Amino acid sequence: MKVLNIHERKLKAAPEAVGFLLDSLSGPDDGLWPRERWHPMKLNAPLGKGAQGGHGPVRYTVDEYVPGKRVVFRFDNAGLIAGFDGRHLFEVVPRRDHTILRHVVDAECDFKSWLKWHILVGPLHDALIEDSLDLAERSLNIQTGNKAHWNPWIRFLRWMLSKRIGNRDGNR
């Protein structure tokens, strides 16, 4: 079965500025990953092809990295996304008067993993990525009024995960 999930944010910023955020992923000055509310993205090497790591129970390997433009992570068959054959990526898409920051999950899986995506992984992923896009705006000093809010299901899932894997604070 197919899982395709796309989030994007139109940013009134130069592609180079958005690309700088992309390049900061997993580093000490990460301006894109919302580690204040989620497990930080940790890699065993600087962001680059072959670096391995993940965030919390999600494991992956950097499959492609084009500085300032695109980073593709191939899912490892482990942790919360065991059973998913695919990738997730961030990309910077220049337009005439703005830049699009896009995140994509593109994977195939069996029915059990597909169901797990729709009930557990997908809702948590959506909340995390919206928090990431909000952080990108804050990092670029863009004032849009966007601020993702966690619904009761997300709060419940985070509370449940905190009991199992020590997730960061379960409320927002």
Buried (B, 14 or more C-beta within 10 A) or exposed (E): EEBEBEBBBBBEBEBEBBBBBBBBBBBEEBBBBBBEBBBBBBBEEEBEEEBBBBBBBBBBBBBEBEEBBBBBBBBBEEBBBBBBBBBBBBBBBEEEEBBBBBBBBBBBBEEEBBEBBEEBBBBBBBBBBBBBBBBBBBBBEBEEEEEBEBEEEBBEBBEEBBEEEEBBEBEE
